[in-house]
Amino acid sequence: MSSHALSFLVLAALATGTALAVVLHRNPVRSALYLVAHMLVLAALFLKLSAQFMAAVQVVIYAGAIMVLFLFTIMLLNLGAGEIERKRFSVGFISAVVIALVLAITILGGAVWHRGLMQIATPVRDLRMGGTAEAVGFALYDPELPWLFAFELTSVILLVAAVGAVVLAGRRR
Amino acid sequence: MTIPDISVGPFHIAVLLPYAMFLIMLAIVLLAVPLLTWVERVTLGLIHDRLGPNRVGPRGLLQPIADGIKLFFKEDILPRSVDRGIYYLAPILSMAPPLVACALIPIGAVRVDMGGGQTRSLALVAADLNVGVLWIFALASLQVYGLILAGWSSNNKYSLLGALRSSAQSISYELAMSAAIITAVLMAGSMSLVSIVQSQAGGIGHWNLFRWFPLGVVGGSVYLISMVAETNRAPFDLPEAESELVAGFQTEYSSMKFAVFFMSEYAAMVIASSVATVLWLGGWYSPVAALRFIPAPIWFFAKVGALIFGYIWVRSTLPRFRYDALMRFGWKRLFPVVLVTLMAVAFVRAYTTDPTAKSTIPPKPEKPKPVMSGAQGGR
């Protein structure tokens, strides 16, 4: 097994493990911390795909900003350990299992069917500039490519969400 | 290209330099911490018209060592109701980001004769990443975890309040700081810290702080203010405001665990000042051509030292912010100002041809068409 595949498998195992820990841990703060760890592992996976820009942005936005906000909220509400009740075999539990199974079959089956498992993990070699900020910028903003409109539309959606939050918060007064 | 000799040649220097630089920067930052505690207390003494430390060693210079020994031999108290793992993890998490950031700070450049009449300019830095600025963002935003987790795991209301304040404060001032950093990136036309410094060559007038007056001054000032807030130093030291919160997030920490928090604060100060020097004060370049004979690293650390003195000066002269004033200042003053500056800099960058800036804009690369076609294309 090449060192490349080995490091991918280690990172993938770490990512899966931390993701499972997020769901299974009883303490909400610990869960949030495992999610931070998961984000950092994802950044490492991006680095392995030679997407440096994506890796850095992953750490800045998810690990650095969003998860800090999560932790802040959890601490503000002061959710202690064991406050979240777990019911076995509730409707939510069963539907979660079904969704997870279908998703796993779709992703794994599709990927293995088309390329073989290890082929997915190889970095994009025909990408001339790599995953640098320049490459991402040109890909997003080049008017000859089809992504500019979708990208701008996404930012409008985010703006709508922000305005909506302000409107909802302001209505109460 | 010729194969270099077996003896230690320029090739070896080029290969080994990153490792050596990381160790050197690590040593500098860690050794600067005790020295800075002494400098801070002496300066505060001078400004307050007190004596300051003057008992241990000449001029009190051995005071940091005495403090270190004292902290080391203090009883290590573990409160009963803390969350063990996170309680021990928190000091480590607050110390790690500034130490990792050591690898990103360029402190100078040397010309190495590569043989065959070729010379190569090597920056004195461990890792010159093309997304270096983004990693600085990332490490700065990870810094807050140490504080939050320390406050939460201590299971103490003062600690928790300190942690809540610190996370709110760092989220608020991170925005202004990031926008100010992007201003500098736009001026330099690169996200690599080495290229940012190199774009400021040629004397004090070319430094980002004085470029495109008054845009550079405004952006630089916003960075300097928010850098004080991000490192939780006075007058932004609300997370540990001792008159309201005992010692804030570090109330329950004793002995060396407290010392690690203390050290991480000073290490973060050194790193924040270094980043400010790189982004705004021309890095390792001398302000005037006549002083160019002084080596580059000395210039770099002189500027960092001046900024750290500024930290101490501000601490001794300004009272602490009230919490609502802190939030209002961050969101309603600092952030709009830096947003306008950012827009103006982007405008100037887009619509002027600046002769000094021309060389820093990389030539437009070939279009990355394969990015799109690669997904479906036969591989």
Chai-1 contact restraints between the chains, C-beta under 6 A:
chainA,res_idxA,chainB,res_idxB,connection_type,confidence,min_distance_angstrom,max_distance_angstrom,comment,restraint_id
A,Q52,B,V131,contact,1.0,0.0,6.0,A-B,restraint_1
A,F53,B,V131,contact,1.0,0.0,6.0,A-B,restraint_2
A,A56,B,V131,contact,1.0,0.0,6.0,A-B,restraint_3
A,A56,B,L134,contact,1.0,0.0,6.0,A-B,restraint_4
A,A56,B,W135,contact,1.0,0.0,6.0,A-B,restraint_5
A,A56,B,A138,contact,1.0,0.0,6.0,A-B,restraint_6
A,V59,B,A138,contact,1.0,0.0,6.0,A-B,restraint_7
A,V60,B,F137,contact,1.0,0.0,6.0,A-B,restraint_8
A,V60,B,A138,contact,1.0,0.0,6.0,A-B,restraint_9
A,G64,B,A138,contact,1.0,0.0,6.0,A-B,restraint_10
A,G64,B,S141,contact,1.0,0.0,6.0,A-B,restraint_11
A,G64,B,L142,contact,1.0,0.0,6.0,A-B,restraint_12
A,V68,B,V144,contact,1.0,0.0,6.0,A-B,restraint_13
A,V68,B,S167,contact,1.0,0.0,6.0,A-B,restraint_14
A,L71,B,I148,contact,1.0,0.0,6.0,A-B,restraint_15
A,F72,B,S167,contact,1.0,0.0,6.0,A-B,restraint_16
A,M75,B,W152,contact,1.0,0.0,6.0,A-B,restraint_17
A,V124,B,G374,contact,1.0,0.0,6.0,A-B,restraint_18
A,D126,B,P370,contact,1.0,0.0,6.0,A-B,restraint_19
A,D126,B,G374,contact,1.0,0.0,6.0,A-B,restraint_20
A,L127,B,V371,contact,1.0,0.0,6.0,A-B,restraint_21
A,R128,B,P368,contact,1.0,0.0,6.0,A-B,restraint_22
A,M129,B,P365,contact,1.0,0.0,6.0,A-B,restraint_23
A,M129,B,P368,contact,1.0,0.0,6.0,A-B,restraint_24
A,T132,B,N130,contact,1.0,0.0,6.0,A-B,restraint_25
A,A133,B,V131,contact,1.0,0.0,6.0,A-B,restraint_26
A,A133,B,M191,contact,1.0,0.0,6.0,A-B,restraint_27
A,A135,B,P368,contact,1.0,0.0,6.0,A-B,restraint_28
A,F138,B,P368,contact,1.0,0.0,6.0,A-B,restraint_29
A,A139,B,P368,contact,1.0,0.0,6.0,A-B,restraint_30
A,A139,B,V371,contact,1.0,0.0,6.0,A-B,restraint_31
